[in-house]
């Protein structure tokens, strides 16, 4: 690989989910293993997360959540198309089903997204420099337009578009999960024009589906980064001095212990699993950071782009 300058944003998602998630993400940040975080403002430990970000000077953006737990907008907490019969968001797949059946009111989606931006500002004292979607809801049909309008209204420049190079070659991903990932990818391709039209930007490369949970290893991160750089440099032959920007999405933390945590209805299975801890232990390995140095890779956050 030619010596391309690489700017790598390693984003710890789900900051604010529970105290153990917050602690794990902070430990990663202090170890130089995470360079950016994405806050769930409806997470049970969101206020604590915002304090920690301020204390340790951790770059923080918004992880917009329409699928897990409770809305933050007061008007939508009781009677809204975003809620199931138990009074919570529809869930990762339930949200997609309700959307495909035309049951979701897009003005309520917009109302909730704006309420989350406002709460983010209240908690942190500033607008989010970047905003993405929990469980990738922001690239779904219809939602993508509303999401883009909200970002444009607030002047939020950056988002995430989860199209991962080399995803199709990852034969270790089970078929049911791969189907979900390929759906996310297709939705992302269809979102590119919408985000572009609204002047929203995102890094050159996204990585994170192939390296989630138990699939994360030093070598899986390396091969994902290397194949991504390879792809960008081969498809866009450019001067040697080109800077390539990459976002690596990660989910480190100490496993949640119920009933503490979650976004209103307790922690989900992935949050309680050992896979969170596995990500944390992998990300803090010193050989990862020495590899960044040898490859001319600089860790940064969205405001450094």
C-alpha positions in Angstrom: 0.0 0.0 0.0 1.3 3.4 -0.9 1.8 5.7 2.0 -1.6 7.3 2.0 -2.3 9.5 5.0 -5.2 7.9 6.8 -7.4 9.7 9.3 -9.2 7.1 11.4 -12.2 7.9 13.6 -12.9 5.1 16.0 -16.4 5.7 17.3 -17.7 4.1 20.5 -21.5 3.8 20.0 -24.1 3.7 22.7 -22.4 6.0 25.1 -25.0 6.7 27.8 -26.6 3.3 27.7 -25.6 2.3 31.3 -22.8 3.2 33.8 -20.8 0.1 32.8 -21.0 1.0 29.1 -19.8 4.5 29.9 -16.9 3.2 32.0 -15.8 0.8 29.3 -15.9 3.5 26.6 -14.0 6.0 28.8 -11.4 3.3 29.5 -11.0 2.8 25.8 -10.7 6.5 25.1 -8.0 6.9 27.8 -6.1 3.9 26.3 -6.1 5.6 22.9 -8.4 2.8 21.5 -11.5 5.0 20.8 -11.2 8.6 19.5 -14.9 9.6 19.3 -18.2 8.7 20.9 -21.9 8.6 19.9 -24.4 9.4 22.7 -27.8 7.8 23.1 -29.6 10.7 24.7 -32.5 8.5 25.8 -30.0 6.1 27.5 -30.4 5.7 31.3 -26.9 7.0 31.9 -26.9 9.8 29.3 -26.4 12.7 31.7 -23.4 10.9 33.3 -22.0 10.2 29.9 -22.1 13.9 28.9 -20.3 14.7 32.2 -17.6 12.1 31.5 -17.1 13.5 27.9 -16.6 16.9 29.4 -14.3 15.7 32.1 -12.0 13.8 29.8 -12.5 16.0 26.7 -14.0 13.2 24.6 -15.3 14.3 21.2 -19.0 13.4 21.2 -21.8 13.2 18.7 -25.4 12.1 18.6 -26.6 8.4 18.2 -30.2 9.2 17.2 -32.5 6.5 18.5 -35.9 5.7 17.1 -35.9 2.0 17.7 -34.9 1.1 21.3 -36.6 2.3 24.5 -38.6 5.5 25.0 -38.8 8.8 23.1 -37.4 11.9 24.7 -40.1 14.2 23.2 -42.8 14.6 25.9 -45.6 14.8 23.3 -44.7 11.5 21.9 -44.3 9.5 25.1 -48.0 8.5 25.3 -49.6 8.4 22.0 -47.5 8.2 18.9 -47.0 6.0 15.8 -43.4 5.4 17.0 -44.6 3.4 20.0 -45.7 -0.3 20.2 -48.6 -1.4 22.5 -46.2 -1.5 25.5 -45.4 2.2 25.0 -41.8 1.7 23.8 -40.2 2.1 20.4 -40.9 -0.7 18.0 -37.4 -2.3 18.2 -34.7 -2.9 15.6 -36.8 -5.1 13.3 -40.2 -3.9 14.5 -39.4 -0.3 13.4 -38.5 -1.6 9.9 -41.8 -3.6 9.8 -43.9 -0.7 10.9 -42.2 1.6 8.4 -42.7 -0.9 5.5 -46.4 -1.1 6.4 -46.7 2.7 6.2 -47.6 3.0 9.9 -45.0 5.6 11.0 -45.8 9.3 10.9 -42.8 11.1 9.5 -43.6 14.3 11.2 -43.4 12.5 14.5 -40.0 11.1 13.4 -38.8 14.6 12.7 -40.2 15.9 16.1 -38.3 13.2 18.0 -35.1 13.7 16.1 -35.2 17.4 16.8 -36.0 16.7 20.5 -32.9 14.5 20.7 -30.7 17.2 19.1 -32.1 19.7 21.7 -31.5 17.3 24.6 -28.0 16.6 23.3 -27.3 20.4 23.3 -28.8 20.6 26.8 -26.6 17.8 28.2 -23.3 18.8 26.4 -23.6 22.5 25.9 -23.1 22.2 22.1 -24.7 20.8 19.0 -23.4 17.4 17.8 -20.6 17.7 15.2 -21.9 14.4 13.8 -25.2 12.5 14.1 -25.9 8.9 13.0 -28.7 6.4 13.7 -28.9 3.7 16.4 -29.4 0.3 14.5 -28.9 2.2 11.3 -32.4 3.6 11.2 -31.2 6.9 9.6 -30.7 5.3 6.2 -34.1 3.7 6.0 -36.6 4.9 3.3 -38.5 8.0 4.2 -36.5 8.4 7.5 -33.4 9.3 5.5 -35.2 12.5 4.1 -36.4 13.6 7.5 -33.0 12.9 9.0 -31.2 14.9 6.3 -33.6 17.8 6.9 -32.9 17.9 10.6 -29.1 17.8 10.1 -29.4 20.6 7.5 -31.6 22.7 9.8 -29.1 22.5 12.7 -26.0 22.7 10.5 -24.8 19.3 11.6 -22.2 18.5 8.9 -21.3 14.8 9.3 -23.1 11.5 9.4 -22.4 7.8 8.9 -23.2 5.8 5.7 -22.8 2.1 6.5 -21.5 0.8 3.2 -18.6 -1.5 4.1 -16.0 -2.6 1.5 -15.4 -6.3 1.5 -18.5 -7.1 3.5 -19.6 -9.7 0.9 -16.4 -11.7 1.4 -17.0 -12.1 5.2 -18.0 -15.8 5.2 -18.0 -15.9 9.0 -21.1 -13.8 9.3 -24.2 -16.0 9.8 -26.8 -15.8 6.9 -29.6 -14.2 9.0 -27.2 -11.4 10.1 -25.8 -11.0 6.6 -29.3 -10.5 5.3 -29.8 -7.7 7.7 -26.4 -6.2 6.8 -27.1 -6.4 3.1 -30.4 -4.6 3.7 -28.5 -1.8 5.6 -26.1 -1.6 2.7 -28.9 -1.3 0.1 -30.6 1.3 2.1 -27.3 3.2 2.4 -26.7 3.2 -1.3 -30.2 4.7 -1.7 -29.4 7.3 0.9 -26.2 8.7 -0.7 -28.0 11.1 -3.1 -30.4 12.4 -0.4 -27.6 13.2 2.1 -25.5 14.7 -0.7 -28.4 17.0 -1.8 -28.6 18.3 1.8 -24.9 19.0 1.9 -24.2 16.3 4.5 -20.8 14.6 4.5 -19.3 11.4 5.8 -15.9 9.7 5.8 -14.6 8.0 2.7 -14.9 4.6 4.2 -17.1 2.9 6.8 -16.0 -0.2 8.8 -17.8 -2.0 11.6 -20.3 -4.6 10.5 -17.6 -7.2 9.8 -15.8 -6.5 13.1 -18.8 -6.5 15.5 -18.8 -8.4 18.8 -17.2 -11.8 18.6 -16.0 -11.1 15.0 -13.7 -8.4 16.2 -10.0 -9.3 16.3 -6.8 -7.4 15.7 -6.6 -9.1 12.3 -10.2 -8.5 11.4 -9.7 -4.8 12.0 -6.5 -4.8 10.0 -7.8 -6.6 7.1 -10.9 -4.4 7.0 -8.8 -1.2 7.1 -6.3 -2.5 4.6 -8.9 -3.7 2.1 -10.7 -0.4 2.4 -7.6 1.6 1.8 -6.7 -0.7 -1.2 -10.2 -0.2 -2.6 -10.1 3.6 -2.3 -6.7 4.0 -3.8 -7.3 1.6 -6.7 -10.7 3.1 -7.6 -9.5 6.7 -7.3 -5.9 6.9 -8.6 -4.8 10.1 -6.9 -1.6 11.8 -5.9 0.4 10.0 -3.2 -0.5 12.8 -0.7 -4.2 11.9 -0.6 -5.8 11.7 2.8 -8.3 8.9 3.2 -10.8 9.2 6.1 -12.3 6.1 7.7 -14.8 5.6 10.5 -14.6 2.4 12.5 -17.8 1.8 14.4 -17.2 -0.1 17.7 -19.4 -1.2 20.7 -17.0 -1.7 23.7 -18.1 -1.8 27.3 -18.4 -3.9 30.4 -21.6 -6.0 30.0 -24.8 -4.4 31.3 -26.3 -6.0 34.5 -30.1 -5.8 34.5 -32.2 -4.0 35.6 -29.6 -1.2 35.3 -29.2 0.3 31.8 -31.0 0.5 28.5 -33.1 3.3 27.1 -36.3 2.9 29.2 -37.0 -0.8 29.1 -33.8 -2.3 30.5 -30.7 -3.5 28.6 -30.9 -5.8 25.5 -29.1 -9.1 24.9 -26.1 -7.6 23.0 -25.5 -5.2 25.9 -25.5 -7.9 28.5 -23.3 -10.2 26.4 -19.6 -10.9 26.7 -19.2 -9.6 23.2 -19.0 -6.0 24.5 -16.1 -6.9 26.8 -14.4 -8.8 23.9 -14.5 -5.6 21.8 -13.0 -3.6 24.7 -10.2 -6.1 25.3 -9.4 -6.3 21.6 -9.4 -2.5 21.0 -7.0 -1.8 23.8 -4.4 -4.2 22.6 -1.1 -2.4 22.1 -0.4 -4.1 18.8 -3.3 -2.2 17.2 -1.9 1.1 18.2 1.6 0.3 17.0 0.1 -0.8 13.7 -1.6 2.6 13.4 1.7 4.3 13.7 3.4 2.1 11.2 0.7 2.7 8.6 0.7 6.5 9.0 -2.8 6.3 10.5 -3.9 9.2 12.7 -6.7 8.8 15.1 -9.1 11.7 15.2 -12.8 12.8 15.5 -15.2 14.4 13.1 -14.2 17.9 14.1 -10.7 17.1 12.9 -11.8 16.3 9.3 
